[in-house]
């Protein structure tokens, strides 16, 4: 923006809109230089953020909050911020219910694919970063074992650009694989997960949406710290190497924690334990 007049003008307009909000309180939970600058731009006299925020962003806060000493999870840190500003109680669990329109749409998709509710497993093979992607061939093996043991088909979801993962899974198993990539909105994802028998996902948005339904689900983690950013107070939904002993860092470089070291057996153990309940 500092070398582009048009971008600079847009930044000034953005700053003007922020100040026009006349906010009484600004919370910066991201804790980055960019978010802290935006908080400062508001002109608000009460800017709250984390003392451990990165990129010197804490310098832009009028009030800094310590991370709880007894927890590494990011949600507990956010709860500490809310408690600091006077919020007395916070919901620690979120449940999603699909709207009726999405339920109807997914019901029609399942009928068209000849899928029986609660008799299929959803596989989510993609993520924003390659180091978060469990090998698609292993997801294919999970789907194949579920077909052998339970008679379930596998449904692969993702964006249209992620269809290559569905093709890889289909090419690595003899069991049925239904490609739903590029065919589901977010409300439809909630409805699909609600109708699924189980979900196996990488550490990605749709996987965490699945965790907000009542369907058995696991998320596979690599070098991202599940104690810090994984399902809140739900270790039964985490599949990772040495999941409980990662400290408080968001990500580490330990080769032993790479997602390729997660085995099919580890995933099956966690998801079938939930099915057995």
Secondary structure, DSSP 8 states (H G I E B T S, - for coil): -TT-HHHHHHHHHHHHHHHHT--S-EEE-S-SHHHHHHHHHTT-S-EEEETT-STTGGGG-SEEE---TT---HHHHHHHHHHHTT-------------HHHHHHHHHHHHHTT--TTSEEEEE---SSGGG---HHHHHHHHHHHHHHH--EEEE---GGGHHHHHHHHHT-SS-EEE-TT---HHHHHHHHHH-SEEEEESSHHHHHHTTSSS-EEEE-SSB-HHHHSSTT-GGGEE-TTTT--TT-SB---GGG-GGG--HHHHHHHHHHHHT-
